[in-house]
């Protein structure tokens, strides 16, 4: 069977490290075979799209994302991370229907594609675990046509153990219903067996799906479990995704409970064999300078999530220090219930502007640094470095074409800066994944978006009523959670990641 070919004509092709090129992109099958002013000349492609001078942007890779709460977008005002756990994460909710699992995965993926995100790292919590729910997510991804690196979020230590002051401040009779980031779904050995089973069942079945391992946080995993994860990663070459120092509470917990490692989660991760170039740590807002340098030396990636860090009052990541130390930096869009949008344009813009607020002096990041993090940096972080993240010969054909007549791109003064600072997602016209046009003229080519939106609405009454019950239950916890949060903010841990006063 001959490969389908696609020619994109008359595009302005951008790359953070190369001067923009006006020309064509020739795609054969899933790959880009030629890029440049005369690319595809003389060949007779199966399909031609005239970009009309529009910008061709490498497909964004969201290096940190969770599909499990997509349907909760717009449900909350800014909340401290630990309070947000109690309303947003799956263990708070009754078991969901298969239809809801599939719809939320599909909606999140559709939003990503419509905004030029062609690959997601979905760190999905399936609680209680049900293999058929994993199948439902994979069906959704297949149907909508996105590329995904799936890692089930798992832990073997109850979440509340890792949150300072919770067990001291909250009355004992309420402890059993505390739901921090995750709930264990088994012992260390049984979870490893479950993960092996999932890898054996799914790995390699689709060219657009790869698998990773997702221990939720170091503090919600036993040392035994993390060592087993490190061994499984070494054996299977799966990348490991986890959350580190998202909030001050996580850094305070490290100071208190990891004294053998100088109060450092990074030194602890070194000791369990995880701090290497197969690891991607989300957030890292509260890293110290010494820890930043250790991460850089280890070749570990950090996925920065500026929007969710702001919404959960977690602070501003030390982005400039990471860049200057040579850390491999990626960008994520994180949960819909705390970023409200799967929008890499928002992440890129805040990546630059938050640093402008946290660091008054000259220095990075510039727009090209944000674009690099959202494409090549994130590709490395999800294990697809050298395969996606650039519009270049030999790379997978994952890219989007922007509308040249969108006001955000007029006048065209600097395409990279305007993609980062001016564009918000409105101009994304066509999106190609794995050589296939999955969004054309701003609409999915794979699904009927109107019928799907109606289906989502039909599923919502159950979720809305479950959310209402959770919000009602949480009235009892609210004063204790507030107290614990205030006590955490008052502790001196030797660094501050809030721009002004922590309170
Ligand atoms: Zn996360």
Boltz pocket constraint, residues with backbone or C-beta under 6 A from the ligand:
constraints:
  - pocket:
      binder: B
      contacts: [[A, 64], [A, 65], [A, 66], [A, 123], [A, 243], [A, 282], [A, 334], [A, 335]]
      max_distance: 6.0
